[in-house]
Amino acid sequence: MPKQPQLAPGFPSPSEVTYTTEREIGPSQIVKGYWTGDIGAAFDGYKESFDGTDYSITKEEREDVDAEVNFSGPGVSGQIKLLQSCKERTDVTITTRPS
C-alpha cells in the first residue's frame, strides 16, 4: 500500500503492522494488513497500543489462531480481527464504523 490507510484520527497503529488494502462498505471502513510475528505478539501489541489514547477496549478474546479486540473511541467503534496465517505472520483486519 503506497500510503497510510484512512484510520480514525488518533487510532493506534503499532509499527509492526504493514497495511495492504483499505475499502469502504457502507459506513464501515475496512483496513487489512499483517503483523510480522505470531498471534500472541499481535494481540498483546494491539492491546498495549491503546494505552494513552482516546480509544478504549470494550471486549477482547483470544484463541490459538484467532483473536479479536473490540474498541470504541471519538465517534467510532469497531474491531481488530487477528488471524495467524503462519508461524511468523498474523493477518490483521480493522473494521471501524461511526458510533
Disulfide bonds with the S-S distance in Angstrom:
none
